């Protein structure tokens, strides 16, 4: 059993979370195709609470994967062997800023530093200054992330910086996306042209035969019992009024 929806396209990495569900938007959607005073077969079959949107929590660069925190139940108890779990999303801009300062320093003093002196200063910055500034565990992770030779720092930045080094597949180039990606805007929602059918999907462009109209990712439900339907009975509370409860002893 699986639940479809493009919302599950967002990956899960608590250190890289850059977006979140905006549930409140679902409460401001128009009730498409509903006629409250008309009895018809489709009445109540669709809800006016739909399209829970995903909003960016920060500036997300083009080609960056979307990460959403789905809750503590997704936590992986296995310890990260590489120690990269000690580096958070907020750390990467600071690491890249440190790399920029190293590059600026070596460029400024290029004429005064021979290769050996340059390497010694770089080793000191990696082995001592970084660990003192970031702490033992995080400092070692950052140090191991940096190249052995200071002349390779510029190449590291050109290849996407510390984020790309830590999670090489989270940031894709636009040519890669053009070749391997799927269009998410081939359709748009709207009131169905079929009377009382609720919402419908409409093509936003001409789609040739064989075109993938829209990807439909799935999230696996490991316990199918959560989808069981149960008979309900009405209970009355003096303060809250009527409410529904599961009928005692009833089978799904």
VOSE-574025 format. One line per 2 residues: number of its first residue (from 1); for each residue x, y, z negated of N, C-alpha, C. Coordinates in steps of 0.1 Angstrom, whole numbers. Layout:
<fidrens>
NUM	X/Y/Z/X/Y/Z/X/Y/Z ~ ... .
</fidrens>
This chain:
<fidrens>
1	8/-12/0/0/0/0/9/12/0 ~ 5/22/8/14/34/9/5/46/11 .
3	10/58/7/3/70/9/10/78/19 ~ 3/82/30/10/90/40/10/105/37 .
5	18/113/44/18/127/42/32/133/44 ~ 33/145/51/46/151/54/52/156/41 .
7	45/157/30/50/162/17/61/153/12 ~ 61/140/15/71/130/10/83/131/19 .
9	84/140/28/96/141/36/107/147/27 ~ 104/155/17/114/161/9/122/150/1 .
11	135/151/2/143/141/-5/144/144/-20 ~ 149/134/-27/150/136/-42/165/136/-46 .
13	169/147/-51/183/148/-57/182/160/-67 ~ 181/156/-80/179/167/-90/190/177/-90 .
15	202/174/-85/213/184/-85/211/193/-73 ~ 203/190/-63/202/197/-51/188/203/-49 .
17	179/202/-58/166/207/-57/165/221/-51 ~ 159/223/-40/158/237/-34/144/240/-30 .
19	134/232/-33/120/235/-30/111/228/-40 ~ 98/232/-40/89/226/-50/75/228/-44 .
21	66/219/-49/52/220/-44/45/232/-50 ~ 37/239/-41/29/250/-46/15/246/-46 .
23	11/240/-57/-2/234/-58/-13/244/-58 ~ -11/256/-62/-21/266/-63/-27/270/-50 .
25	-18/269/-39/-23/272/-26/-35/264/-21 ~ -36/252/-26/-47/243/-23/-60/248/-27 .
27	-60/257/-37/-73/262/-43/-78/274/-35 ~ -70/279/-25/-74/290/-18/-77/287/-3 .
29	-80/274/0/-83/270/13/-98/272/16 ~ -101/275/28/-116/276/32/-122/262/33 .
31	-135/261/29/-142/248/30/-146/247/45 ~ -138/240/53/-141/238/67/-153/228/69 .
33	-163/232/77/-173/223/82/-183/220/71 ~ -183/226/59/-192/222/49/-204/231/49 .
35	-216/225/48/-229/233/47/-236/228/35 ~ -235/236/24/-239/231/11/-254/227/11 .
37	-262/233/19/-276/231/19/-281/220/29 ~ -272/214/36/-275/205/47/-271/191/43 .
39	-280/181/44/-277/167/41/-272/161/54 ~ -260/155/54/-254/149/66/-245/137/61 .
41	-242/128/70/-233/116/66/-219/120/61 ~ -214/131/66/-200/135/62/-199/143/50 .
43	-211/147/44/-211/155/32/-203/149/20 ~ -193/156/15/-185/150/4/-174/142/8 .
45	-173/139/21/-162/130/26/-148/137/27 ~ -148/150/27/-136/158/27/-136/169/17 .
47	-125/172/12/-124/182/1/-119/195/6 ~ -123/206/0/-118/219/4/-105/222/-3 .
49	-100/213/-12/-87/214/-19/-77/206/-11 ~ -70/212/-2/-61/205/7/-49/213/10 .
51	-39/207/17/-27/214/21/-19/220/9 ~ -16/211/0/-6/216/-11/7/219/-4 .
53	12/231/-4/23/235/3/36/233/-4 ~ 47/233/3/61/233/-3/67/246/-1 .
55	72/252/-12/78/266/-11/93/265/-15 ~ 101/273/-8/116/273/-11/118/280/-24 .
57	127/274/-32/131/279/-45/143/289/-43 ~ 149/288/-32/161/296/-29/163/298/-14 .
59	172/305/-10/175/306/5/181/293/10 ~ 174/287/19/178/274/24/184/276/38 .
61	196/273/41/202/275/54/197/266/64 ~ 197/270/77/192/262/88/200/249/88 .
63	193/238/89/200/225/90/201/218/76 ~ 197/225/65/198/219/52/186/210/49 .
65	189/199/42/178/190/39/170/196/27 ~ 157/193/27/148/198/17/148/188/5 .
67	150/192/-7/150/184/-19/140/189/-28 ~ 132/179/-33/121/182/-43/123/174/-55 .
69	120/179/-67/121/171/-79/107/165/-81 ~ 107/152/-80/94/144/-81/91/140/-95 .
71	100/143/-105/97/140/-119/108/131/-124 ~ 108/130/-138/118/122/-145/117/107/-142 .
73	105/102/-137/104/88/-134/112/83/-122 ~ 118/93/-115/126/90/-103/141/89/-107 .
75	144/92/-120/158/93/-124/164/79/-122 ~ 177/80/-118/185/67/-117/194/67/-129 .
77	193/56/-136/202/55/-148/216/51/-145 ~ 219/47/-133/233/43/-129/242/55/-129 .
79	253/54/-135/263/65/-136/270/67/-122 ~ 272/79/-118/278/82/-106/293/79/-107 .
81	298/70/-99/312/66/-101/322/77/-97 ~ 317/86/-87/326/96/-83/325/109/-92 .
83	316/109/-101/315/120/-110/308/132/-103 ~ 303/131/-91/297/142/-84/284/147/-91 .
85	279/138/-100/266/142/-107/269/154/-116 ~ 281/157/-119/284/168/-128/284/181/-121 .
87	283/181/-108/282/193/-99/268/196/-95 ~ 263/207/-99/249/211/-96/249/220/-84 .
89	236/222/-79/235/231/-67/240/245/-69 ~ 239/250/-81/243/263/-85/259/264/-84 .
91	266/253/-86/280/253/-86/287/255/-73 ~ 280/250/-62/286/251/-49/290/265/-44 .
93	281/275/-45/285/288/-41/297/293/-49 ~ 298/290/-62/309/294/-71/322/287/-66 .
95	321/274/-62/332/267/-57/337/273/-44 ~ 328/276/-35/332/283/-23/337/296/-25 .
97	332/304/-35/338/317/-38/353/315/-43 ~ 355/305/-51/369/302/-55/378/299/-44 .
99	373/291/-34/381/287/-22/384/300/-14 ~ 374/309/-13/376/321/-5/387/330/-12 .
101	387/330/-25/397/338/-32/411/332/-31 ~ 412/318/-30/425/312/-28/430/315/-14 .
103	421/314/-4/425/317/10/429/332/11 ~ 422/341/4/426/355/5/439/357/-2 .
105	442/350/-13/455/352/-20/466/347/-11 ~ 465/336/-5/476/330/3/478/338/16 .
107	467/344/21/469/352/33/476/365/30 ~ 472/371/18/478/383/14/493/382/11 .
109	498/371/6/512/369/2/519/359/11 ~ 513/357/23/519/348/33/534/350/36 .
111	537/363/38/551/367/41/561/364/30 ~ 556/365/17/565/364/6/566/349/1 .
113	558/340/5/558/327/0/563/317/11 ~ 573/309/6/577/298/15/568/286/13 .
115	569/276/21/560/264/20/560/258/6 ~ 572/256/1/573/249/-12/566/257/-23 .
117	569/270/-24/563/279/-34/548/279/-33 ~ 544/280/-21/529/281/-18/522/268/-23 .
119	529/256/-21/523/244/-25/523/243/-40 ~ 534/248/-47/534/247/-61/524/256/-68 .
121	521/268/-62/511/276/-68/497/270/-66 ~ 495/264/-54/482/257/-51/480/245/-61 .
123	490/238/-63/489/226/-73/486/231/-87 ~ 492/242/-91/489/248/-104/474/252/-105 .
125	469/259/-94/456/263/-94/446/251/-95 ~ 449/241/-88/441/229/-87/441/221/-101 .
127	453/219/-106/455/210/-117/452/217/-131 ~ 455/229/-131/454/236/-144/443/247/-145 .
129	443/256/-136/434/267/-137/420/263/-135 ~ 417/254/-125/403/249/-123/398/242/-135 .
131	406/233/-140/402/225/-152/399/233/-164 ~ 408/243/-166/406/252/-177/393/261/-176 .
133	390/265/-163/379/273/-161/366/266/-161 ~ 366/254/-155/353/246/-153/351/235/-163 .
135	361/232/-171/360/221/-180/367/208/-174 ~ 370/199/-183/378/187/-178/371/179/-167 .
137	359/175/-170/352/166/-161/349/173/-148 ~ 342/185/-148/338/192/-136/350/197/-129 .
139	361/202/-136/373/207/-130/380/196/-122 ~ 380/184/-127/387/173/-120/379/169/-107 .
141	366/170/-108/357/167/-96/360/177/-85 ~ 361/190/-89/363/201/-80/377/199/-74 .
143	387/196/-83/401/195/-78/402/184/-68 ~ 395/172/-70/396/161/-61/389/164/-48 .
145	379/174/-48/372/178/-37/381/186/-27 ~ 390/193/-33/399/202/-25/410/195/-17 .
147	414/200/-6/425/193/2/438/193/-5 ~ 447/184/-1/460/184/-7/469/196/-4 .
149	467/201/8/475/212/14/467/225/14 ~ 472/236/9/465/248/9/461/253/23 .
151	469/249/33/466/253/47/453/247/52 ~ 448/237/45/436/231/50/423/237/43 .
153	425/247/35/413/253/28/404/259/38 ~ 410/266/48/401/272/59/393/262/66 .
155	399/251/69/392/240/76/381/235/68 ~ 383/234/54/372/229/46/360/239/47 .
157	362/252/46/351/262/48/345/261/61 ~ 353/258/72/347/258/85/338/245/87 .
159	341/235/79/333/223/80/321/223/70 ~ 318/234/64/306/235/56/308/238/42 .
161	321/239/37/323/242/23/322/230/14 ~ 321/233/1/321/222/-9/308/214/-9 .
163	297/220/-5/285/212/-4/286/201/6 ~ 292/205/18/293/195/29/303/184/25 .
165	313/188/17/323/178/12/316/168/2 ~ 308/173/-7/302/165/-17/290/156/-12 .
167	282/163/-4/270/156/2/271/158/18 ~ 279/150/25/282/153/39/270/152/48 .
169	259/146/44/247/144/53/236/154/49 ~ 237/162/39/227/171/36/225/183/45 .
171	236/187/52/236/198/60/239/194/75 ~ 229/194/83/231/190/97/232/202/106 .
173	240/200/117/241/211/127/228/212/135 ~ 226/224/141/214/226/149/214/217/161 .
175	226/215/168/226/205/179/222/191/175 ~ 227/187/163/223/174/158/208/172/156 .
177	202/183/150/188/183/148/180/183/161 ~ 185/190/171/178/191/184/178/177/191 .
179	188/169/188/190/156/194/182/145/186 ~ 183/146/173/177/135/165/165/139/157 .
181	161/151/157/150/156/149/136/153/155 ~ 126/156/148/112/155/153/105/168/150 .
183	97/172/160/89/184/158/78/182/148 ~ 77/192/139/67/191/128/55/200/131 .
185	56/208/142/46/218/145/38/215/158 ~ 38/202/162/30/198/174/15/200/172 .
187	11/199/159/-3/200/156/-6/210/145 ~ -18/215/144/-22/224/133/-36/219/128 .
189	-39/222/115/-52/218/110/-63/229/114 ~ -75/225/114/-86/234/117/-99/227/115 .
191	-110/234/115/-124/228/114/-126/219/126 ~ -130/207/124/-132/197/135/-143/202/144 .
193	-142/199/157/-153/203/167/-165/193/166 ~ -163/183/158/-174/173/156/-182/178/144 .
195	-195/180/145/-203/186/134/-202/178/122 ~ -199/185/111/-199/179/97/-188/168/96 .
197	-177/169/104/-166/159/103/-155/165/94 ~ -156/177/89/-145/182/80/-134/188/88 .
199	-122/184/85/-110/190/91/-106/181/103 ~ -99/188/113/-94/181/124/-80/186/127 .
201	-73/178/136/-59/182/140/-60/187/155 ~ -53/198/158/-53/203/171/-38/205/176 .
203	-36/202/189/-23/203/195/-19/218/197 ~ -7/221/193/-2/235/195/5/237/208 .
205	8/227/215/14/227/228/10/215/237 ~ 14/216/249/11/204/258/20/193/254 .
207	14/181/252/21/169/247/21/159/258 ~ 32/155/264/32/145/275/29/131/269 .
209	25/122/278/22/109/274/34/102/268 ~ 32/96/256/44/89/250/50/98/239 .
211	47/111/239/52/120/229/48/116/215 ~ 57/117/205/53/115/191/46/127/187 .
213	33/126/184/25/137/180/30/143/167 ~ 31/135/157/36/139/144/42/127/136 .
215	53/129/129/58/118/121/49/116/109 ~ 48/104/104/40/101/93/48/93/83 .
217	56/100/74/64/92/64/55/86/54 ~ 60/76/48/52/69/37/60/68/24 .
219	53/68/14/59/66/1/52/53/-5 ~ 61/43/-9/56/30/-13/49/31/-27 .
221	38/25/-28/31/24/-41/34/10/-46 ~ 41/9/-57/45/-5/-62/34/-12/-70 .
223	25/-4/-75/14/-10/-83/1/-6/-76 ~ -5/-15/-69/-17/-12/-61/-29/-10/-70 .
225	-28/-14/-83/-40/-12/-92/-44/2/-94 ~ -34/11/-92/-37/26/-94/-47/31/-84 .
227	-50/23/-73/-59/27/-63/-73/20/-65 ~ -74/12/-76/-87/5/-78/-98/15/-81 .
229	-110/12/-76/-122/20/-79/-130/13/-90 ~ -135/21/-99/-143/15/-110/-156/21/-112 .
231	-167/14/-116/-180/20/-118/-179/30/-130 ~ -186/41/-129/-186/51/-139/-199/53/-145 .
233	-200/58/-157/-212/61/-164/-211/75/-169 ~ -222/82/-171/-222/95/-176/-223/96/-191 .
235	-215/104/-197/-215/107/-211/-218/122/-213 ~ -224/125/-224/-227/139/-227/-221/143/-240 .
237	-215/155/-239/-208/161/-250/-215/175/-253 ~ -218/178/-265/-225/190/-269/-218/203/-264 .
239	-205/202/-265/-197/214/-261/-192/214/-247 ~ -188/202/-242/-183/201/-228/-193/198/-218 .
241	-205/193/-222/-215/189/-213/-213/175/-208 ~ -218/171/-196/-217/158/-190/-203/155/-185 .
243	-199/143/-186/-186/139/-180/-187/124/-177 ~ -178/119/-169/-178/105/-164/-167/97/-171 .
245	-170/85/-175/-161/75/-180/-162/62/-173 ~ -152/54/-174/-152/41/-168/-162/32/-176 .
247	-171/24/-168/-180/16/-175/-173/4/-182 ~ -177/2/-194/-170/-8/-203/-172/-22/-197 .
249	-161/-29/-196/-161/-43/-191/-163/-44/-176 ~ -163/-33/-169/-166/-34/-154/-153/-38/-147 .
251	-155/-46/-136/-144/-50/-128/-143/-40/-116 ~ -131/-39/-111/-129/-29/-100/-138/-33/-88 .
</fidrens>
